[in-house]
Amino acid sequence: FWKAKLQGNIDRDQVAVLKLHAIGWRTLWVWENATRAKDASDALPVQLQLWIDGDSAFGQIGELPTDFGGAL
């Protein structure tokens, strides 16, 4: 069940990002682990500002989780 659900979420999110990019939006994924890091209160605002000031169409802060609490 969980593998199919999580894969469905990934597929849905990829379609949404492509649609946003098609109409000129930029997208930034901020993974929860980036907000919970020990240095997040200092590092996260800096990382956000760097991305906002940049010109990349897509950005990511943090890492794609690999452990889903045993769901995968």
Disulfide bonds with the S-S distance in Angstrom:
none
